[in-house]
Amino acid sequence: MYFFLSNLSFTDICLSTTTLPKMLVNLQAKNQSITYAGCLTQVCFVMIFSTLENFFLGVMAYDRYVAICHPLRYMVIMDAHFCGLLILVSLLVSIVDDALLHSLMLLSLSFCTDLEMLYLFCEVFQVIKVACSETLTNDINLIFYS
C-alpha cells in the first residue's frame, strides 16, 4: 500500500509542477498567454499525469480488495514484481493510449489566428475551442477516453 501511495504522491507532485510554474510566471508578469508548443507540451504532461493518477487509484483499490478478500494470500498475489508491473503498465497506458493520442490529434488541427493562446492553463478543450478546422474526431475521442 505504501509503495502505491508514494507513486501516487509523486504523480500528484508532477501534475502540480506541470501547470503551476507557467501559471505563476504569467500572473507575475500580468501576461496570460502561452505559446502553441508550450500549450501542447503542457496538455501532454497533464494528460499523462492525470491519467496515471487515475490508474494508480484503481491499482490501490485492487490492492485493498486483495488485502481484504484474500488476507492470507496477499503476499503471494501482490509480490514486488507484480506491483512493479502494475505501475509500469499504468505508466505505459497513460502515455501511449491517452496523452500521445490526444497530443497527436491536437497537432492535426489548424488555427485561424496566431498560435498564442490567452489562458493561464492550457487544456485540451480550450485548444479544440479555438481551432478553425473540423474537431468532430477530437470531440469523439475526448468523450470516449474521458
DSSP file (Angstrom, degrees, kcal/mol; ACC not computed):
  #  RESIDUE AA STRUCTURE BP1 BP2  ACC     N-H-->O    O-->H-N    N-H-->O    O-->H-N    TCO  KAPPA ALPHA  PHI   PSI    X-CA   Y-CA   Z-CA
    1    1 A M     >        0   0    0      0, 0.0     4,-2.2     0, 0.0     5,-0.1   0.000 360.0 360.0 360.0 -41.2    0.0    0.0    0.0
    2    2 A Y  H  >  +     0   0    0      1,-0.2     4,-2.2     2,-0.2     5,-0.2   0.812 360.0  57.7 -71.2 -28.6    2.8    2.5    0.8
    3    3 A F  H  > S+     0   0    0      2,-0.2     4,-1.8     1,-0.2    -1,-0.2   0.931 110.5  42.8 -63.4 -45.4    4.5    1.7   -2.4
    4    4 A F  H  > S+     0   0    0      2,-0.2     4,-2.4     1,-0.2    -2,-0.2   0.867 112.2  54.0 -70.1 -35.8    1.4    2.8   -4.3
    5    5 A L  H  X S+     0   0    0     -4,-2.2     4,-2.5     2,-0.2    -2,-0.2   0.892 108.0  50.0 -64.6 -38.9    0.9    5.8   -2.1
    6    6 A S  H  X S+     0   0    0     -4,-2.2     4,-2.3     2,-0.2    -1,-0.2   0.904 111.9  47.7 -67.2 -39.2    4.4    7.0   -2.8
    7    7 A N  H  X S+     0   0    0     -4,-1.8     4,-2.2     2,-0.2    -2,-0.2   0.889 112.0  50.1 -66.2 -38.9    3.9    6.6   -6.5
    8    8 A L  H  X S+     0   0    0     -4,-2.4     4,-2.2     2,-0.2    -2,-0.2   0.902 111.0  49.1 -64.8 -41.3    0.5    8.5   -6.2
    9    9 A S  H  X S+     0   0    0     -4,-2.5     4,-2.2     2,-0.2    -2,-0.2   0.911 111.1  49.4 -64.9 -42.4    2.2   11.3   -4.3
   10   10 A F  H  X S+     0   0    0     -4,-2.3     4,-2.3     1,-0.2    -2,-0.2   0.905 111.2  49.7 -63.6 -40.8    5.0   11.6   -6.8
   11   11 A T  H  X S+     0   0    0     -4,-2.2     4,-2.3     1,-0.2    -1,-0.2   0.885 109.5  51.6 -64.8 -38.9    2.5   11.7   -9.7
   12   12 A D  H  X S+     0   0    0     -4,-2.2     4,-2.0     2,-0.2    -2,-0.2   0.885 109.6  49.6 -65.9 -38.8    0.5   14.4   -7.9
   13   13 A I  H  X S+     0   0    0     -4,-2.2     4,-2.4     2,-0.2    -2,-0.2   0.915 111.3  49.4 -64.1 -43.1    3.6   16.5   -7.4
   14   14 A C  H  X S+     0   0    0     -4,-2.3     4,-0.8     1,-0.2    -2,-0.2   0.890 109.4  51.9 -63.8 -39.6    4.5   16.1  -11.1
   15   15 A L  H  X S+     0   0    0     -4,-2.3     4,-0.9     1,-0.2     3,-0.4   0.902 111.3  47.4 -64.0 -40.7    0.9   17.1  -12.1
   16   16 A S  H >X S+     0   0    0     -4,-2.0     4,-2.4     1,-0.2     3,-0.6   0.904 110.7  50.7 -67.3 -40.9    1.2   20.2  -10.0
   17   17 A T  H 3< S+     0   0    0     -4,-2.4    -1,-0.2     1,-0.2    -2,-0.2   0.592  99.8  67.3 -76.8  -8.0    4.6   21.2  -11.3
   18   18 A T  H 3< S+     0   0    0     -4,-0.8    -1,-0.2    -3,-0.4     4,-0.2   0.874 118.6  16.7 -73.5 -37.4    3.3   20.8  -14.9
   19   19 A T  H <X S+     0   0    0     -4,-0.9     4,-1.8    -3,-0.6    -2,-0.2   0.797 112.8  67.9-106.5 -35.5    1.0   23.8  -14.6
   20   20 A L  H  X S+     0   0    0     -4,-2.4     4,-2.9     1,-0.2     5,-0.3   0.873  93.7  54.5 -65.2 -42.4    1.9   25.9  -11.7
   21   21 A P  H  > S+     0   0    0      0, 0.0     4,-2.2     0, 0.0    -1,-0.2   0.937 113.3  42.3 -59.2 -45.8    5.3   27.4  -12.7
   22   22 A K  H  > S+     0   0    0     -4,-0.2     4,-2.4     1,-0.2    -2,-0.2   0.888 114.7  52.2 -65.9 -37.9    4.0   28.8  -16.0
   23   23 A M  H  X S+     0   0    0     -4,-1.8     4,-2.2     2,-0.2    -1,-0.2   0.912 110.4  47.5 -64.8 -42.2    0.8   30.0  -14.3
   24   24 A L  H  X S+     0   0    0     -4,-2.9     4,-2.2     2,-0.2    -2,-0.2   0.883 111.5  50.5 -67.4 -37.9    2.8   31.8  -11.6
   25   25 A V  H  X S+     0   0    0     -4,-2.2     4,-2.5    -5,-0.3     6,-0.2   0.916 111.5  48.7 -64.2 -42.7    5.1   33.4  -14.2
   26   26 A N  H  X>S+     0   0    0     -4,-2.4     5,-1.9     1,-0.2     4,-0.7   0.888 112.0  48.3 -65.6 -39.0    2.1   34.6  -16.1
   27   27 A L  H  <5S+     0   0    0     -4,-2.2    -1,-0.2     3,-0.2    -2,-0.2   0.884 112.7  48.8 -68.2 -37.4    0.5   36.0  -13.0
   28   28 A Q  H  <5S+     0   0    0     -4,-2.2    -2,-0.2     1,-0.2    -1,-0.2   0.908 117.8  39.5 -67.1 -42.4    3.7   37.8  -12.0
   29   29 A A  H  <5S-     0   0    0     -4,-2.5    -1,-0.2     2,-0.2    -2,-0.2   0.505 104.6-128.4 -85.6  -4.2    4.2   39.3  -15.5
   30   30 A K  T  <5 +     0   0    0     -4,-0.7     2,-0.5     1,-0.2    -3,-0.2   0.866  69.9 127.3  55.0  37.8    0.5   40.0  -15.9
   31   31 A N      < -     0   0    0     -5,-1.9     2,-0.4    -6,-0.2    -1,-0.2  -0.979  42.3-170.1-125.8 114.7    0.7   38.2  -19.2
   32   32 A Q        +     0   0    0     -2,-0.5     2,-0.3    -3,-0.1    89,-0.1  -0.325  47.1 109.7-104.0  51.2   -1.9   35.4  -19.7
   33   33 A S        -     0   0    0     -2,-0.4     2,-0.3    85,-0.3    85,-0.2  -0.899  40.9-171.8-125.9 156.6   -0.5   33.9  -22.9
   34   34 A I  E     -A  117   0A   0     83,-1.7    83,-2.3    -2,-0.3    85,-0.0  -0.994  28.1-113.6-142.7 142.4    1.2   30.6  -23.8
   35   35 A T  E  >  -A  116   0A   0     -2,-0.3     4,-2.3    81,-0.2    81,-0.2  -0.269  28.5-113.3 -72.6 164.4    2.8   29.5  -27.0
   36   36 A Y  H  > S+     0   0    0     79,-1.1     4,-2.6     2,-0.2     5,-0.2   0.908 117.8  48.5 -66.0 -42.4    1.3   26.7  -29.0
   37   37 A A  H  > S+     0   0    0      1,-0.2     4,-2.2     2,-0.2    -1,-0.2   0.910 113.0  48.3 -64.8 -41.4    4.3   24.4  -28.4
   38   38 A G  H  > S+     0   0    0      2,-0.2     4,-2.4     1,-0.2    -2,-0.2   0.875 111.2  51.5 -64.4 -36.6    4.2   25.2  -24.7
   39   39 A C  H  X S+     0   0    0     -4,-2.3     4,-2.8     2,-0.2    -2,-0.2   0.925 110.2  47.4 -66.3 -45.2    0.4   24.5  -24.7
   40   40 A L  H  X S+     0   0    0     -4,-2.6     4,-2.4     2,-0.2    -2,-0.2   0.895 113.0  49.5 -63.7 -39.3    0.8   21.1  -26.4
   41   41 A T  H  X S+     0   0    0     -4,-2.2     4,-2.4     2,-0.2     5,-0.2   0.929 112.7  46.9 -64.5 -44.5    3.6   20.2  -24.0
   42   42 A Q  H  X S+     0   0    0     -4,-2.4     4,-2.5     1,-0.2     5,-0.2   0.912 112.1  50.3 -64.4 -42.6    1.5   21.2  -21.1
   43   43 A V  H  X S+     0   0    0     -4,-2.8     4,-2.4     2,-0.2    -1,-0.2   0.920 110.6  50.5 -60.3 -44.1   -1.5   19.3  -22.4
   44   44 A C  H  X S+     0   0    0     -4,-2.4     4,-2.3     1,-0.2    -2,-0.2   0.935 113.9  42.7 -61.9 -47.8    0.6   16.2  -23.0
   45   45 A F  H  X S+     0   0    0     -4,-2.4     4,-2.6     2,-0.2     5,-0.3   0.872 113.3  51.8 -70.7 -35.9    2.1   16.2  -19.5
   46   46 A V  H  X S+     0   0    0     -4,-2.5     4,-2.5    -5,-0.2     5,-0.3   0.923 111.7  47.7 -64.1 -42.5   -1.2   17.0  -17.8
   47   47 A M  H  X S+     0   0    0     -4,-2.4     4,-2.1    -5,-0.2     5,-0.3   0.911 112.5  49.6 -64.8 -41.6   -2.9   14.1  -19.6
   48   48 A I  H  X S+     0   0    0     -4,-2.3     4,-2.4    -5,-0.2    -2,-0.2   0.966 116.7  39.4 -60.3 -53.0   -0.1   11.7  -18.7
   49   49 A F  H  X S+     0   0    0     -4,-2.6     4,-2.0     2,-0.2    -2,-0.2   0.843 115.9  49.6 -73.9 -32.7   -0.1   12.5  -15.0
   50   50 A S  H  X S+     0   0    0     -4,-2.5     4,-1.8    -5,-0.3    -1,-0.2   0.908 114.8  44.7 -71.5 -39.4   -3.8   12.8  -14.6
   51   51 A T  H  X S+     0   0    0     -4,-2.1     4,-2.4    -5,-0.3    -2,-0.2   0.903 113.0  51.6 -67.5 -40.1   -4.5    9.5  -16.3
   52   52 A L  H  X S+     0   0    0     -4,-2.4     4,-2.5    -5,-0.3    -2,-0.2   0.888 107.6  53.0 -63.1 -38.6   -1.6    7.9  -14.3
   53   53 A E  H  X S+     0   0    0     -4,-2.0     4,-1.9     2,-0.2    -1,-0.2   0.907 109.0  49.2 -62.8 -41.6   -3.1    9.2  -11.1
   54   54 A N  H  X S+     0   0    0     -4,-1.8     4,-1.8     2,-0.2    -2,-0.2   0.907 111.0  49.4 -65.1 -41.1   -6.5    7.6  -12.0
   55   55 A F  H  X S+     0   0    0     -4,-2.4     4,-2.6     1,-0.2    -2,-0.2   0.902 108.8  53.1 -64.1 -39.8   -4.8    4.3  -12.8
   56   56 A F  H  X S+     0   0    0     -4,-2.5     4,-2.6     1,-0.2    -1,-0.2   0.880 106.6  52.5 -63.9 -36.4   -2.9    4.4   -9.5
   57   57 A L  H  X S+     0   0    0     -4,-1.9     4,-1.9     2,-0.2    -1,-0.2   0.894 110.7  48.0 -64.8 -38.2   -6.2    4.9   -7.7
   58   58 A G  H  X S+     0   0    0     -4,-1.8     4,-2.1     2,-0.2    -2,-0.2   0.900 111.6  49.3 -66.5 -40.9   -7.6    1.9   -9.4
   59   59 A V  H  X S+     0   0    0     -4,-2.6     4,-2.3     1,-0.2    -2,-0.2   0.890 110.4  51.1 -65.1 -39.3   -4.5   -0.2   -8.6
   60   60 A M  H  X S+     0   0    0     -4,-2.6     4,-2.2     2,-0.2    -1,-0.2   0.870 108.0  52.4 -66.4 -35.4   -4.7    0.9   -5.0
   61   61 A A  H  X S+     0   0    0     -4,-1.9     4,-2.2     2,-0.2    -2,-0.2   0.907 110.1  48.4 -65.1 -40.4   -8.4   -0.2   -4.9
   62   62 A Y  H  X S+     0   0    0     -4,-2.1     4,-2.5     2,-0.2    -2,-0.2   0.896 109.2  54.0 -64.6 -39.3   -7.3   -3.6   -6.3
   63   63 A D  H  X S+     0   0    0     -4,-2.3     4,-2.1     1,-0.2    -2,-0.2   0.911 110.5  45.5 -60.9 -43.7   -4.6   -3.8   -3.6
   64   64 A R  H  X S+     0   0    0     -4,-2.2     4,-2.1     2,-0.2     5,-0.2   0.871 110.2  55.1 -68.7 -36.3   -7.1   -3.1   -0.9
   65   65 A Y  H  X S+     0   0    0     -4,-2.2     4,-3.0     2,-0.2     5,-0.4   0.940 110.2  45.4 -60.6 -46.6   -9.5   -5.7   -2.4
   66   66 A V  H  X S+     0   0    0     -4,-2.5     4,-1.9     1,-0.2    -2,-0.2   0.897 112.4  52.1 -64.2 -39.4   -6.8   -8.3   -2.3
   67   67 A A  H  < S+     0   0    0     -4,-2.1    -1,-0.2    -5,-0.2    -2,-0.2   0.857 118.2  36.4 -65.9 -34.3   -5.9   -7.4    1.3
   68   68 A I  H  < S+     0   0    0     -4,-2.1    -2,-0.2     2,-0.1    -1,-0.2   0.904 125.3  35.7 -85.5 -44.1   -9.5   -7.6    2.5
   69   69 A C  H  < S+     0   0    0     -4,-3.0    -3,-0.2    -5,-0.2    -2,-0.2   0.758 131.7  26.3 -85.9 -24.9  -10.8  -10.6    0.5
   70   70 A H     <  +     0   0    0     -4,-1.9     3,-0.5    -5,-0.4     4,-0.4  -0.481  68.9 155.6-133.7  63.6   -7.6  -12.7    0.4
   71   71 A P  S >  S+     0   0    0      0, 0.0     3,-0.6     0, 0.0     4,-0.3   0.831  74.5  50.0 -65.7 -31.8   -5.6  -11.7    3.5
   72   72 A L  T 3  S+     0   0    0      1,-0.2     3,-0.2     2,-0.1     4,-0.1   0.770 117.1  39.9 -78.1 -24.2   -3.7  -15.0    3.8
   73   73 A R  T 3> S+     0   0    0     -3,-0.5     4,-2.5    -7,-0.2     3,-0.4   0.268  84.4 106.7-104.2  10.6   -2.6  -15.0    0.1
   74   74 A Y  H <> S+     0   0    0     -3,-0.6     4,-3.0    -4,-0.4    -1,-0.1   0.911  78.9  48.4 -58.4 -47.0   -1.9  -11.2    0.0
   75   75 A M  H  4 S+     0   0    0     -4,-0.3    -1,-0.2     1,-0.2    -2,-0.1   0.786 113.6  48.2 -67.6 -26.6    1.9  -11.5   -0.1
   76   76 A V  H >4 S+     0   0    0     -3,-0.4     3,-0.6    -4,-0.1    -1,-0.2   0.903 117.6  39.8 -77.7 -43.0    1.7  -14.1   -2.8
   77   77 A I  H 3< S+     0   0    0     -4,-2.5     2,-0.8     1,-0.2    -2,-0.2   0.941 120.7  42.3 -72.2 -47.7   -0.7  -12.2   -5.0
   78   78 A M  T 3< S+     0   0    0     -4,-3.0    -1,-0.2    -5,-0.3    -2,-0.1  -0.431  80.6 156.3-101.0  58.4    0.8   -8.7   -4.5
   79   79 A D    <>  -     0   0    0     -2,-0.8     4,-2.2    -3,-0.6     5,-0.2  -0.275  58.7 -98.6 -76.4 171.9    4.5   -9.5   -4.7
   80   80 A A  H  > S+     0   0    0      1,-0.2     4,-2.3     2,-0.2     5,-0.2   0.855 121.9  53.6 -62.5 -37.4    7.1   -6.9   -5.6
   81   81 A H  H  > S+     0   0    0      2,-0.2     4,-2.1     1,-0.2    -1,-0.2   0.923 110.7  45.8 -64.2 -44.7    7.3   -8.0   -9.3
   82   82 A F  H  > S+     0   0    0      2,-0.2     4,-2.3     1,-0.2    -2,-0.2   0.883 111.9  51.5 -67.5 -38.6    3.5   -7.7   -9.8
   83   83 A C  H  X S+     0   0    0     -4,-2.2     4,-1.9     2,-0.2    -2,-0.2   0.917 111.4  47.4 -64.6 -42.8    3.4   -4.3   -8.1
   84   84 A G  H  X S+     0   0    0     -4,-2.3     4,-2.5     1,-0.2    -2,-0.2   0.882 110.8  52.4 -63.5 -38.4    6.1   -3.0  -10.3
   85   85 A L  H  X S+     0   0    0     -4,-2.1     4,-2.7     2,-0.2     5,-0.2   0.886 107.2  52.0 -65.0 -39.6    4.4   -4.5  -13.3
   86   86 A L  H  X S+     0   0    0     -4,-2.3     4,-2.0     2,-0.2    -2,-0.2   0.903 111.6  46.9 -62.4 -41.5    1.1   -2.7  -12.3
   87   87 A I  H  X S+     0   0    0     -4,-1.9     4,-2.2     2,-0.2    -2,-0.2   0.926 113.7  47.9 -65.8 -44.9    3.0    0.6  -12.1
   88   88 A L  H  X S+     0   0    0     -4,-2.5     4,-2.5     2,-0.2    -2,-0.2   0.906 112.3  48.0 -64.6 -43.2    4.8    0.1  -15.4
   89   89 A V  H  X S+     0   0    0     -4,-2.7     4,-2.5     2,-0.2     5,-0.2   0.896 111.0  51.9 -65.3 -39.6    1.6   -0.9  -17.3
   90   90 A S  H  X S+     0   0    0     -4,-2.0     4,-2.1    -5,-0.2    -2,-0.2   0.917 111.5  47.2 -61.7 -42.9   -0.2    2.1  -15.8
   91   91 A L  H  X S+     0   0    0     -4,-2.2     4,-2.0     2,-0.2    -2,-0.2   0.923 113.1  47.7 -65.0 -45.0    2.5    4.4  -17.0
   92   92 A L  H  X>S+     0   0    0     -4,-2.5     4,-2.7     1,-0.2     5,-0.5   0.905 113.0  47.8 -65.0 -41.5    2.6    2.9  -20.5
   93   93 A V  I  X>S+     0   0    0     -4,-2.5     4,-1.3     1,-0.2     5,-1.0   0.903 111.9  49.9 -67.0 -40.3   -1.1    3.1  -20.9
   94   94 A S  I  <>S+     0   0    0     -4,-2.1     5,-2.0    -5,-0.2     4,-0.3   0.857 117.2  41.0 -68.4 -33.0   -1.3    6.7  -19.7
   95   95 A I  I  <>S+     0   0    0     -4,-2.0     5,-2.5    -5,-0.2     6,-0.2   0.962 126.3  28.8 -76.6 -53.6    1.5    7.7  -22.1
   96   96 A V  I  <>S+     0   0    0     -4,-2.7     5,-0.5    -5,-0.2    -3,-0.2   0.942 125.5  38.7 -77.1 -48.9    0.6    5.8  -25.2
   97   97 A D  I  <<S+     0   0    0     -4,-1.3    -3,-0.2    -5,-0.5    -1,-0.1   0.875 130.3  14.8 -77.2 -37.8   -3.2    5.4  -25.1
   98   98 A D  I  ><S+     0   0    0     -5,-1.0     4,-2.2    -4,-0.3     5,-0.2   0.897 127.0  35.9-105.0 -61.3   -4.3    8.8  -23.7
   99   99 A A  I  ><S+     0   0    0     -5,-2.0     4,-2.4     1,-0.2     5,-0.2   0.921 120.0  44.8 -68.7 -45.8   -1.7   11.5  -23.8
  100  100 A L  I  ><S+     0   0    0     -5,-2.5     4,-2.4    -6,-0.2     5,-0.2   0.900 113.4  51.5 -66.3 -39.9    0.1   10.7  -27.0
  101  101 A L  H  ><S+     0   0    0     -5,-0.5     4,-1.9    -6,-0.2    -2,-0.2   0.944 114.1  42.1 -62.1 -48.7   -3.2   10.1  -28.8
  102  102 A H  H  X S+     0   0    0     -4,-2.2     4,-2.0     2,-0.2    -2,-0.2   0.875 113.9  52.2 -68.9 -36.8   -4.7   13.4  -27.8
  103  103 A S  H  X S+     0   0    0     -4,-2.4     4,-1.6    -5,-0.2    -1,-0.2   0.918 111.3  46.4 -65.6 -42.4   -1.5   15.3  -28.4
  104  104 A L  H  X S+     0   0    0     -4,-2.4     4,-0.9     1,-0.2    -1,-0.2   0.855 110.8  53.0 -68.2 -33.5   -1.2   14.0  -31.9
  105  105 A M  H  < S+     0   0    0     -4,-1.9     3,-0.4    -5,-0.2     4,-0.3   0.867 107.9  51.3 -68.2 -34.9   -4.8   14.7  -32.6
  106  106 A L  H >< S+     0   0    0     -4,-2.0     3,-1.2     1,-0.2    -2,-0.2   0.827 102.5  60.6 -70.0 -31.0   -4.2   18.4  -31.5
  107  107 A L  H 3< S+     0   0    0     -4,-1.6    -1,-0.2     1,-0.2    -2,-0.2   0.790  98.4  58.4 -65.2 -26.4   -1.2   18.6  -33.8
  108  108 A S  T 3< S+     0   0    0     -4,-0.9    -1,-0.2    -3,-0.4    -2,-0.2   0.573  86.6  99.9 -81.7  -7.6   -3.5   17.9  -36.8
  109  109 A L    <   -     0   0    0     -3,-1.2     2,-0.3    -4,-0.3    26,-0.1  -0.449  62.2-145.6 -77.7 150.8   -5.8   21.0  -36.0
  110  110 A S        -     0   0    0     -2,-0.1    22,-2.4    24,-0.1    23,-1.4  -0.887   9.9-149.5-114.9 152.1   -5.4   24.2  -37.9
  111  111 A F  B     -B  131   0B   0     -2,-0.3    20,-0.1    20,-0.2     4,-0.1  -0.910  13.4-148.0-124.8 146.9   -6.0   27.7  -36.4
  112  112 A C  S    S+     0   0    0     18,-0.5    -1,-0.1    -2,-0.3     2,-0.1   0.854  82.2  39.6 -80.5 -36.9   -7.2   30.9  -37.9
  113  113 A T  S    S-     0   0    0     17,-0.3    -2,-0.1     1,-0.3    19,-0.1  -0.254 105.9 -57.6-103.5-170.6   -5.2   33.3  -35.7
  114  114 A D        -     0   0    0      1,-0.1     2,-0.7    -2,-0.1    -1,-0.3  -0.203  55.2-106.6 -66.5 164.6   -1.7   33.4  -34.3
  115  115 A L  S    S+     0   0    0     -3,-0.1   -79,-1.1    -4,-0.1     2,-0.5  -0.226  84.7 106.1 -92.9  45.8   -0.6   30.5  -32.2
  116  116 A E  E     -A   35   0A   0     -2,-0.7     2,-0.4   -81,-0.2   -81,-0.2  -0.988  54.6-156.7-123.9 121.5   -0.6   32.3  -28.9
  117  117 A M  E     -A   34   0A   0    -83,-2.3   -83,-1.7    -2,-0.5     2,-1.3  -0.782  15.6-135.3-104.4 141.4   -3.5   31.5  -26.5
  118  118 A L        +     0   0    0     -2,-0.4     2,-0.3   -85,-0.2   -85,-0.3  -0.527  64.1 110.8 -95.4  67.6   -4.7   33.8  -23.8
  119  119 A Y        -     0   0    0     -2,-1.3     3,-0.1     1,-0.1    -2,-0.1  -0.971  62.0-143.5-136.7 151.6   -5.0   31.3  -20.9
  120  120 A L  S    S+     0   0    0     -2,-0.3     2,-0.4     1,-0.3   -94,-0.1   0.803  97.0  30.6 -78.4 -31.5   -3.2   30.7  -17.7
  121  121 A F  S    S-     0   0    0    -89,-0.1     2,-0.5    -3,-0.1    -1,-0.3  -0.995  80.7-136.9-133.3 128.3   -3.6   27.0  -18.0
  122  122 A C        +     0   0    0     -2,-0.4     2,-0.3    -3,-0.1     3,-0.0  -0.734  27.9 175.4 -92.3 129.8   -3.7   25.1  -21.3
  123  123 A E     >  -     0   0    0     -2,-0.5     4,-1.9     1,-0.1     3,-0.2  -0.917  41.3-115.6-132.6 155.4   -6.3   22.4  -21.6
  124  124 A V  H  > S+     0   0    0     -2,-0.3     4,-2.3     1,-0.2     5,-0.2   0.901 115.0  52.7 -59.0 -43.4   -7.5   20.1  -24.4
  125  125 A F  H  > S+     0   0    0      1,-0.2     4,-1.8     2,-0.2    -1,-0.2   0.863 108.0  51.2 -63.5 -36.1  -11.0   21.6  -24.5
  126  126 A Q  H  > S+     0   0    0     -3,-0.2     4,-1.4     2,-0.2    -1,-0.2   0.894 110.2  48.8 -68.3 -39.8   -9.6   25.2  -24.8
  127  127 A V  H  X S+     0   0    0     -4,-1.9     4,-0.5     1,-0.2     3,-0.2   0.911 112.1  48.3 -66.9 -41.5   -7.3   24.2  -27.7
  128  128 A I  H >< S+     0   0    0     -4,-2.3     3,-0.7     1,-0.2    -1,-0.2   0.859 107.2  57.8 -65.9 -34.5  -10.2   22.5  -29.5
  129  129 A K  H 3< S+     0   0    0     -4,-1.8    -1,-0.2     1,-0.2    -2,-0.2   0.845 108.3  44.4 -66.0 -34.4  -12.4   25.5  -28.9
  130  130 A V  H 3< S+     0   0    0     -4,-1.4   -18,-0.5    -3,-0.2   -17,-0.3   0.463  90.7 109.7 -90.9  -0.8  -10.0   27.9  -30.7
  131  131 A A  B <<  -B  111   0B   0     -3,-0.7   -20,-0.2    -4,-0.5     4,-0.1  -0.464  53.3-159.4 -75.8 146.6   -9.4   25.6  -33.7
  132  132 A C        +     0   0    0    -22,-2.4   -21,-0.2    -2,-0.1    -1,-0.1   0.658  67.7  80.6 -96.5 -20.4  -10.8   26.5  -37.1
  133  133 A S  S    S-     0   0    0    -23,-1.4     2,-0.2     1,-0.2   -24,-0.1  -0.222 100.9 -69.0 -81.4 176.1  -10.6   23.0  -38.6
  134  134 A E        -     0   0    0      1,-0.1    -1,-0.2     2,-0.0     4,-0.1  -0.474  46.1-178.9 -68.3 127.8  -13.1   20.2  -38.0
  135  135 A T     >  +     0   0    0     -2,-0.2     4,-2.5     1,-0.1     5,-0.2   0.149  47.0 110.0-116.3  17.8  -12.9   19.0  -34.5
  136  136 A L  H  > S+     0   0    0      1,-0.2     4,-2.4     2,-0.2     5,-0.2   0.918  81.1  47.9 -63.3 -43.9  -15.5   16.2  -34.5
  137  137 A T  H  > S+     0   0    0      1,-0.2     4,-2.4     2,-0.2    -1,-0.2   0.880 112.1  50.6 -65.8 -36.5  -12.9   13.4  -34.2
  138  138 A N  H  > S+     0   0    0      2,-0.2     4,-2.4     1,-0.2    -1,-0.2   0.920 110.9  48.8 -64.4 -42.8  -11.2   15.2  -31.4
  139  139 A D  H  X S+     0   0    0     -4,-2.5     4,-2.3     2,-0.2    -2,-0.2   0.899 111.2  49.5 -63.8 -41.1  -14.5   15.6  -29.6
  140  140 A I  H  X S+     0   0    0     -4,-2.4     4,-2.6     2,-0.2    -1,-0.2   0.918 111.7  48.8 -64.4 -43.1  -15.4   11.9  -30.0
  141  141 A N  H  X S+     0   0    0     -4,-2.4     4,-2.7     2,-0.2    -2,-0.2   0.897 111.0  50.3 -64.2 -39.9  -12.0   10.9  -28.7
  142  142 A L  H  X S+     0   0    0     -4,-2.4     4,-1.1     2,-0.2    -1,-0.2   0.910 113.1  45.4 -65.0 -40.7  -12.4   13.1  -25.7
  143  143 A I  H  < S+     0   0    0     -4,-2.3    -2,-0.2     2,-0.2    -1,-0.2   0.912 115.8  47.2 -67.8 -41.4  -15.8   11.8  -24.9
  144  144 A F  H  < S+     0   0    0     -4,-2.6    -2,-0.2     1,-0.2    -1,-0.2   0.902 119.0  38.2 -67.7 -41.7  -14.6    8.2  -25.4
  145  145 A Y  H  <        0   0    0     -4,-2.7    -1,-0.2     1,-0.2    -2,-0.2   0.534 360.0 360.0 -90.8  -6.1  -11.5    8.5  -23.3
  146  146 A S     <        0   0    0     -4,-1.1    -1,-0.2    -5,-0.2    -2,-0.1   0.484 360.0 360.0 -83.2 360.0  -12.8   10.7  -20.6
